[in-house]
């Protein structure tokens, strides 16, 4: 018995392109406000991590803006934290309808 000719099979197994595009609409997910929030979150996180990380400079160094000793592992760690903080901030601001 073949289920491929059944309409229910096609409805369940093939994605509805309209609903996928409605969910992934770029107008709702990204804006200049969200970009600014994410950039500020990352910069604040890098600034805090610069002074909070006790053992630095174990990996390759990134000499940017005079931040000697801030290597690739520290940069990845601080920007990861910055993205978590930024995502939480964006979700919170969307929840209180500050960001549309």
C-alpha positions as CSV (number, residue, x, y, z in Angstrom):
1,X,0.0,0.0,0.0
2,X,1.5,3.3,-1.1
3,X,1.0,6.4,1.1
4,X,2.6,8.8,-1.5
5,X,-0.7,9.2,-3.3
6,X,-2.5,10.2,-0.1
7,X,-3.1,13.9,0.4
8,X,-2.4,13.6,4.1
9,X,1.1,12.3,3.3
10,X,1.8,15.4,1.2
11,X,0.5,17.8,3.8
12,X,2.6,16.2,6.5
13,X,5.8,15.6,4.6
14,X,6.1,18.6,2.3
15,X,6.6,21.9,4.1
16,X,4.1,24.7,3.5
17,X,6.2,27.4,1.9
18,X,3.9,30.2,2.9
19,X,4.1,29.4,6.6
20,X,7.9,29.0,6.4
21,X,8.4,32.4,4.8
22,X,6.0,33.9,7.2
23,X,8.0,32.6,10.1
24,X,11.4,33.5,8.6
25,X,10.4,37.0,7.3
26,X,13.5,39.2,7.5
27,X,11.4,42.3,8.2
28,X,10.3,40.9,11.5
29,X,13.6,39.4,12.6
30,X,16.2,42.1,11.9
31,X,16.3,45.9,12.0
32,X,18.8,48.6,12.7
33,X,17.6,48.7,16.4
34,X,18.4,45.1,16.8
35,X,21.8,45.5,15.2
36,X,22.7,48.3,17.5
37,X,21.6,46.3,20.6
38,X,23.7,43.4,19.5
39,X,26.8,45.5,18.7
40,X,26.5,47.3,22.1
41,X,26.1,44.0,23.9
42,X,29.2,42.7,22.3
43,X,31.3,45.8,23.0
44,X,30.2,45.9,26.6
45,X,31.0,42.2,27.0
46,X,34.4,42.6,25.4
47,X,35.1,45.6,27.7
48,X,34.1,43.6,30.8
49,X,36.0,40.5,29.7
50,X,39.1,42.5,29.1
51,X,39.4,43.2,32.8
52,X,37.6,40.2,34.2
53,X,39.6,37.4,32.5
54,X,42.5,36.6,34.8
55,X,44.7,34.4,32.7
56,X,45.0,35.9,29.2
57,X,47.2,35.6,26.2
58,X,47.3,31.8,26.0
59,X,46.2,31.8,22.3
60,X,47.1,33.9,19.3
61,X,47.0,37.6,20.0
62,X,44.8,40.1,18.2
63,X,46.4,43.5,18.4
64,X,43.3,45.7,17.8
65,X,42.9,49.1,19.3
66,X,45.8,48.6,21.8
67,X,44.2,45.6,23.4
68,X,47.4,43.6,23.9
69,X,46.8,40.3,25.6
70,X,43.3,39.9,24.3
71,X,43.7,36.8,22.1
72,X,41.4,34.8,20.0
73,X,40.0,32.6,22.8
74,X,39.2,35.6,24.9
75,X,37.6,37.3,21.9
76,X,35.4,34.3,21.1
77,X,34.4,33.9,24.8
78,X,33.5,37.6,25.2
79,X,31.5,37.8,22.0
80,X,29.7,34.6,22.8
81,X,28.6,36.1,26.1
82,X,27.8,39.3,24.2
83,X,25.5,37.4,21.8
84,X,23.7,35.7,24.7
85,X,23.2,39.0,26.5
86,X,22.1,40.6,23.2
87,X,19.6,37.9,22.4
88,X,18.2,38.1,25.9
89,X,17.9,41.8,25.6
90,X,16.2,41.6,22.2
91,X,13.7,39.0,23.3
92,X,12.9,40.9,26.5
93,X,12.4,44.2,24.6
94,X,10.2,42.4,22.1
95,X,8.2,40.8,24.9
96,X,7.3,44.3,26.3
97,X,6.6,45.5,22.7
98,X,9.5,48.0,22.7
99,X,10.8,46.5,19.5
100,X,8.3,45.8,16.7
